[in-house]
């Protein structure tokens, strides 16, 4: 049996990965539709990774000293939902780059703090299982999400996909509430 905090973190994370995973490889198709070429796609994806990488280190360090991990993970999830809805307003490569940088900020707030909280709440006798659940569930549900995302784009549209993703991201925010309560 998993403790309440681990269950909440796992559920929020799995739902978050499901929402995020719906775009997956469709990102390149979307980027081309808004006027991006191969280099624009590379720049946008690189902006996400560079911003997330640099800020993850900084946020991780600050969360050990000054900032509440619970509040940071919550803020990261909230920003992720906001920037996911931001895809609705992308009409060119520069806006796509800005959305990706914003998503990088959100990831930097959420990732190291989620990992730290998960480590804090885990049962050390079950750490292999718990980390297996965290990694396995995110991969499993991202795989399912990619298929569903493709179906949404084929039968509806990219805006329908982004609205669906954003709503799912909001659900993941609410699933964190048991963690941030004192």
C-alpha positions in Angstrom: 0.0 0.0 0.0 1.3 3.4 -0.9 1.1 6.3 1.5 -1.3 9.2 0.6 1.5 11.7 -0.4 3.2 9.2 -2.7 -0.2 8.3 -4.3 -1.0 12.0 -4.9 2.5 12.7 -6.4 2.3 9.6 -8.6 -1.2 10.4 -9.8 -0.5 14.0 -10.5 2.7 13.1 -12.4 1.0 10.4 -14.5 -1.8 12.8 -15.4 0.7 15.5 -16.2 2.7 13.2 -18.4 -0.5 12.1 -20.1 -1.4 15.7 -20.9 2.1 16.6 -22.0 2.6 13.4 -24.0 -0.4 14.1 -26.3 1.7 16.4 -28.4 4.8 14.2 -28.6 6.1 13.8 -32.1 3.2 15.9 -33.4 5.2 18.9 -32.3 7.2 18.9 -35.5 4.0 18.8 -37.6 2.5 21.7 -35.6 5.7 23.7 -35.9 5.7 23.3 -39.6 2.1 24.4 -39.8 2.9 27.7 -38.1 5.7 28.4 -40.5 8.6 26.8 -38.8 11.3 25.0 -40.7 13.8 22.4 -39.4 16.0 25.0 -37.7 13.0 26.7 -36.1 11.9 23.4 -34.6 15.5 22.8 -33.4 15.6 26.3 -31.8 12.3 25.9 -30.1 13.1 22.4 -28.7 16.6 23.6 -27.7 15.1 26.6 -25.9 13.0 24.3 -23.8 15.9 22.1 -22.9 18.4 24.9 -22.2 16.0 26.9 -20.1 14.8 23.8 -18.2 18.4 22.5 -17.7 19.8 25.7 -16.4 16.9 26.6 -14.2 16.5 23.1 -12.9 19.9 23.3 -11.3 19.2 26.8 -9.8 15.7 25.9 -8.6 17.0 22.6 -7.1 19.6 24.5 -5.2 17.2 27.3 -4.0 14.6 24.7 -3.0 17.1 23.2 -0.5 17.7 26.5 1.2 15.0 29.1 0.8 12.0 28.1 -1.3 9.2 25.6 -0.5 9.4 22.5 -2.6 5.6 22.1 -2.3 4.9 25.5 -3.6 7.5 25.3 -6.4 6.1 22.0 -7.7 2.6 23.4 -7.6 3.7 26.6 -9.4 5.5 24.5 -12.0 2.3 22.5 -12.7 0.2 25.7 -12.9 2.7 27.4 -15.3 2.8 24.2 -17.4 -1.0 24.4 -17.8 -0.9 28.1 -18.7 1.8 27.6 -21.3 0.1 24.5 -22.8 -2.9 26.8 -23.5 -0.4 29.2 -25.0 0.0 26.9 -27.9 -3.4 28.2 -29.0 -1.8 31.6 -29.7 1.2 30.4 -31.6 1.2 31.6 -35.2 4.9 31.7 -36.0 8.3 30.3 -35.0 9.1 33.1 -32.5 5.9 32.5 -30.4 6.6 28.8 -30.5 10.1 29.5 -29.1 8.7 31.6 -26.3 6.1 29.0 -25.4 8.8 26.3 -25.3 11.0 28.5 -23.1 8.0 29.0 -20.8 7.4 25.3 -20.6 11.1 25.0 -19.7 10.6 27.3 -16.8 7.6 25.3 -15.7 9.6 22.0 -15.9 12.5 23.6 -14.0 10.1 24.5 -11.1 8.3 21.2 -11.0 10.9 18.5 -11.8 13.6 18.8 -9.1 11.0 19.6 -6.4 8.8 16.7 -7.4 11.8 14.4 -7.3 12.8 15.8 -3.9 9.3 15.4 -2.4 8.9 11.9 -3.8 12.2 10.9 -2.2 11.2 12.5 1.1 7.8 10.6 1.2 9.0 7.3 -0.2 9.2 4.1 1.9 12.9 3.2 1.7 12.0 -0.5 1.7 10.0 0.0 -1.5 12.2 2.5 -3.3 12.8 0.3 -6.3 9.1 -0.3 -6.8 8.2 3.4 -6.2 10.7 4.7 -8.7 9.7 1.9 -11.1 6.1 3.1 -10.7 7.1 6.8 -11.3 9.1 6.1 -14.4 7.0 3.2 -15.8 3.6 5.0 -15.4 4.9 8.1 -17.0 6.2 6.2 -20.0 3.1 4.0 -20.3 0.7 6.9 -20.2 2.8 9.1 -22.5 2.7 6.3 -25.0 -1.1 6.0 -24.8 -1.4 9.8 -24.9 0.6 10.1 -28.1 -1.9 7.8 -29.9 -4.9 9.8 -28.5 -3.2 13.1 -29.4 -2.8 11.9 -33.0 -6.4 10.8 -33.1 -7.5 14.2 -31.8 -5.5 16.1 -34.5 -6.6 13.8 -37.3 -10.3 13.9 -36.4 -10.5 17.4 -34.9 -7.6 19.9 -34.9 -4.5 21.1 -33.1 -6.5 23.7 -31.1 -8.7 20.8 -29.9 -5.6 19.0 -28.9 -4.2 22.0 -27.0 -7.4 22.6 -25.1 -7.6 18.9 -24.2 -3.9 19.0 -23.0 -4.5 22.2 -21.0 -7.5 20.7 -19.3 -5.6 17.6 -18.4 -2.8 19.7 -17.1 -5.3 21.6 -14.8 -6.5 18.3 -13.5 -2.9 17.4 -12.6 -2.7 20.7 -10.6 -5.7 19.8 -8.6 -4.3 16.3 -7.9 -1.4 18.0 -6.1 -3.6 19.7 -3.6 -3.2 17.0 -0.9 0.6 17.6 -1.1 0.5 21.3 -0.6 -2.0 21.3 2.2 -0.4 21.6 5.6 
